Amino acid sequence: MGLGRHKFVLLLLVLSISVLLYLLLPSSKPEQEEPKAEVPRSDPQDNMNITIRTATLSGDWPTFYREAIPRSVLEGGPPERFTVLLLHGRSFTSKTWEDLGTLQILSEHGYRAVAVDLPGYGQSLQAQPMSSEKGRMDYMLHLIESLGTRQLVLISPSMSGLFTLPILLQNPNRLRGFVPIAPVGTKGFKPQQYKQIQVPTLIVYGTLDTNLGMQSLESLQLLPNHTLSPLKGAGHACYMDRPEEFHSALLMFLSKL
């Protein structure tokens, strides 16, 4: 009788241990057997090497801009070739150059590229639009200084011509190159002023832009060191109509500076 009870207790103990091990087995399974969830990229711009930031320049001008720095520089390689500053037209912002891929393309070719939301536009709405030429000139000079460069290449479509043409014609020493794209304000300066400027210039325009494109071309082609880049079948925002042709012409121009 005592022997039978002993066997019964032993059997009960074995069963208890078996049940306990069974309950513990799921937690001991390797992690790789558990289903994995797809983890999205935290920010697609990480892959594009674009930094977005807000800076307050002296003179109390809040400025929102996007900057693409060559990856070789971030990895301790050679410095960038030079800075390319991209402005925008009245209906656009700095994001236009990101969406078009221009910032990334310039970065991939070794240039530091900065696209700015001008005062009163995009994310710089808290700054009032500037109504005077002196105010726009001061803003641009402060912006160039804030970027830590004495010379840069300036890309200027449409409305931004009000900011860039005074720099070109009154402070040409601050520019390494100029890329006007049907800019506003060309008629505000005399033909002789254009003829005295030696800044290398790539004049980009759409062949269908019979308004500002043709009007600005009349003055800009007086610049002695200019190259024409007509984009066939493109309108006023020709760089958006023909982005591949625009990027190709821009890179060719930059490579010669």
DRENNU-420765 format. One line per 3 residues: for each residue x, y, z of C-alpha. Coordinates in steps of 0.02 Angstrom, whole numbers. Layout:
<kepas>
X:Y:Z; ... $
</kepas>
This chain:
<kepas>
0:0:0; 141:116:47; 231:70:-113 $
76:108:-218; 56:278:-136; 239:315:-169 $
217:276:-355; 63:384:-361; 154:533:-285 $
301:507:-403; 183:501:-553; 94:658:-495 $
263:747:-477; 315:697:-654; 149:757:-725 $
166:923:-633; 341:951:-701; 282:908:-878 $
138:1033:-868; 255:1167:-800; 380:1139:-941 $
240:1146:-1070; 181:1314:-1003; 356:1385:-1007 $
399:1326:-1183; 320:1474:-1281; 428:1602:-1191 $
586:1505:-1231; 558:1506:-1420; 690:1601:-1522 $
645:1781:-1569; 665:1750:-1755; 514:1634:-1753 $
400:1776:-1701; 318:1876:-1841; 408:2039:-1882 $
321:2202:-1924; 387:2313:-2063; 467:2469:-1989 $
450:2620:-2103; 592:2744:-2126; 584:2877:-1993 $
613:3014:-2122; 636:2991:-2310; 744:3147:-2310 $
878:3052:-2213; 911:2958:-2373; 911:3119:-2472 $
1042:3202:-2362; 936:3359:-2340; 932:3461:-2181 $
781:3571:-2145; 803:3713:-2023; 748:3887:-1974 $
877:4023:-1948; 853:4200:-1886; 970:4316:-1976 $
1031:4480:-1904; 906:4614:-1948; 767:4503:-1877 $
731:4406:-2037; 667:4231:-1997; 717:4120:-2142 $
665:3941:-2173; 779:3843:-2285; 825:3668:-2346 $
1006:3622:-2364; 1088:3474:-2451; 1270:3442:-2407 $
1379:3322:-2507; 1388:3156:-2415; 1577:3153:-2440 $
1588:3308:-2330; 1482:3228:-2193; 1596:3075:-2199 $
1753:3178:-2181; 1795:3187:-2365; 1847:3337:-2470 $
1752:3502:-2449; 1608:3543:-2565; 1649:3630:-2728 $
1547:3784:-2684; 1374:3837:-2626; 1223:3849:-2741 $
1082:3956:-2672; 909:3923:-2748; 769:4050:-2732 $
590:4030:-2794; 449:4113:-2889; 291:4188:-2816 $
190:4026:-2822; 328:3913:-2756; 440:3883:-2605 $
604:3800:-2558; 512:3633:-2558; 494:3647:-2747 $
681:3613:-2766; 670:3465:-2649; 521:3389:-2740 $
604:3418:-2909; 759:3327:-2848; 874:3476:-2880 $
945:3482:-2703; 987:3298:-2706; 1064:3305:-2880 $
1175:3451:-2833; 1229:3363:-2674; 1271:3205:-2769 $
1385:3306:-2883; 1480:3382:-2737; 1393:3550:-2717 $
1318:3620:-2559; 1140:3666:-2607; 1028:3783:-2506 $
847:3825:-2551; 766:3971:-2458; 588:4024:-2421 $
597:4210:-2454; 519:4328:-2324; 330:4319:-2334 $
327:4151:-2423; 316:3967:-2375; 374:3938:-2196 $
441:4117:-2183; 268:4193:-2177; 306:4275:-2010 $
425:4393:-2100; 341:4529:-2200; 374:4537:-2388 $
502:4671:-2430; 446:4818:-2534; 610:4912:-2557 $
762:4869:-2662; 876:4915:-2517; 784:4799:-2399 $
797:4654:-2522; 981:4693:-2553; 1019:4696:-2366 $
924:4533:-2342; 1023:4445:-2479; 1191:4508:-2415 $
1149:4448:-2238; 1091:4281:-2307; 1253:4256:-2404 $
1353:4299:-2248; 1250:4179:-2142; 1293:4037:-2261 $
1476:4065:-2223; 1532:4096:-2400; 1597:4248:-2492 $
1542:4187:-2663; 1403:4073:-2723; 1300:4027:-2874 $
1128:4105:-2870; 979:4021:-2955; 839:4147:-2978 $
670:4109:-3057; 533:4237:-3087; 487:4345:-2935 $
654:4313:-2850; 735:4424:-2981; 685:4570:-2870 $
808:4501:-2741; 947:4441:-2855; 966:4571:-2993 $
1023:4707:-2871; 1156:4586:-2806; 1212:4543:-2983 $
1223:4724:-3040; 1282:4809:-2881; 1380:4672:-2790 $
1440:4556:-2929; 1594:4510:-2825; 1480:4407:-2712 $
1431:4290:-2855; 1529:4149:-2933; 1389:4119:-3057 $
1211:4173:-3095; 1066:4069:-3163; 916:4180:-3202 $
755:4092:-3255; 639:4225:-3328; 669:4342:-3179 $
560:4491:-3136; 638:4665:-3135; 761:4662:-3280 $
692:4824:-3352; 735:4917:-3192; 918:4929:-3243 $
1006:5015:-3388; 1084:4918:-3533; 1257:4987:-3488 $
1244:4910:-3314; 1222:4737:-3388; 1367:4760:-3509 $
1489:4792:-3367; 1453:4630:-3271; 1575:4486:-3297 $
1488:4356:-3188; 1466:4191:-3284; 1280:4177:-3319 $
1168:4036:-3379; 1007:4111:-3449; 868:3980:-3438 $
697:4009:-3515; 551:3913:-3589; 521:3939:-3774 $
334:3954:-3738; 359:4092:-3609; 325:4240:-3723 $
299:4357:-3576; 435:4363:-3442; 545:4239:-3532 $
566:4345:-3688; 561:4510:-3593; 701:4463:-3473 $
804:4386:-3613; 815:4554:-3700; 911:4627:-3552 $
1003:4474:-3489; 1086:4435:-3654; 1178:4600:-3637 $
1284:4515:-3503; 1450:4483:-3591; 1486:4314:-3510 $
1322:4224:-3538; 1261:4057:-3606; 1084:4028:-3669 $
984:3875:-3619; 812:3878:-3702; 700:3735:-3647 $
592:3690:-3795; 407:3672:-3768; 419:3735:-3588 $
322:3877:-3510; 365:4006:-3377; 415:3878:-3243 $
520:3790:-3375; 629:3698:-3250; 474:3605:-3193 $
415:3568:-3370; 586:3502:-3423; 678:3452:-3262 $
801:3331:-3343; 855:3458:-3474; 866:3593:-3341 $
973:3487:-3224; 1087:3436:-3367; 1116:3617:-3422 $
1141:3673:-3241; 1272:3539:-3203; 1365:3576:-3364 $
1370:3761:-3319; 1428:3729:-3140; 1566:3611:-3197 $
1646:3754:-3295; 1652:3878:-3152 $
</kepas>
